[in-house]
Amino acid sequence: MTEEDLKLITLAKAARARVGAAEGAAVRDGDGRTYAAATVKLPSLSLSALQGAVAQAVSAGAAKFEAAVVVTEGSEVDQAGLAAVRDVSADAPLHVADPAGTLMGTV
């Protein structure tokens, strides 16, 4: 992980903590801009944190991702979120960290 990837963990942790969500995520686009989100659960809309971060980035014009991070209490990566990252960048690393920010692995 790079120093910039560690910043993504900090952003994802903050997004998660801000609303008390189970997950937080962050992505860095090809221009170095970052986007962070937490899980969204509404009666009419459900998004994983990673889907939310990807949606923010794409709606802002991101065409490529350098890296993505998910901070989660779970043991598995949300497959829909991973698919969204891969739709934009097939080779961007997805780092998975626990709520303390400890890296658990990279997809």
N, C-alpha and C positions, 0 to 999 in steps of 0.2 A: 504494500500500500504506500502511496505517496503522501506527502504532507497535505496536498489538496484533497485527497481521499479522506484523510482524517477530519478535515473541515466538514466534509459531507456527513460524517457520523455525528458531529456536533450539531449540525443543522437538523438532521433527522431526529436526534434525541430531543431537541428543543421543540420541534413540531409535535412530537408525541406527548411531551410533558405539558405543553400549553393547553391541551384539551383533554388530557388523561386518556388518550387512545392506546389501544393495544400495540399499534405500530406507527412508526414515523418513517418517512423515506425522503431521500434527496437525490437529485441528479445534477450533473454538470454537463452543459452542452459544449459543442465544439468551439464556442467563443469564450468559454470559461465562466459563463453565467450559471448561477445555481438556482434551483427551485426545490422547495421543500413542502411536504404535505403530511397530514395525518389521515388515518382511516376515517371515512365518511359513512355514517349509517343513518339514513333518513327513511321515512316511509316510502318516498318516491325515488330515492337515489342511494346506491351503495357503491363505494369505490374503496379499493385497497389504498393504502398510503402510497404505494408505488404507482398505481394507476393515476392517483391525484397529482403526483409530482410530474409524471410524464405528460398528463393533460395540460398542466400549467406551462411546461416547457414548449410543447408543440404549439399551443395557442399563442405563445410569444414568438414563434418563428424558428424554434430550434430544429435543425435538420440532421443533427448528429449528437451523440452522447459520448463523452470521454469516460464517464464512470457513473455508477449508481450505487446507492446504499439503502438498505432496509435495516431499521432497528426494531426488533420484534421480541416478544415473549415466547413466540412459537418456535417450533423446531423445523418448520418447512417454509420455503419461499412461496409466496402467492404466485401461482402459475399464470394467472391472467395479467398480473403486474409484470412478471418476467417476459411474457409474450409482448406486452406493450413496449418494454425497453428494446426487445429484439426487433420489433417492427421499425424502430428508428435506427438502431445500431446493432448489427448482429454480433459484433465483437467487443462491445463495451463490457468491462467487468462489472459484476453485481456483487458487492460485498455485503455480507450479512453479519450484523452485530447484535449482541444481547442488550438489554436496557441499560446496563452499565457502560456500554460502548466497547466492550471486548469483542474483537473480531472472532466470529465462529466459523467463517469460511468464505470462499469466493466461488461464484458460479460463472 
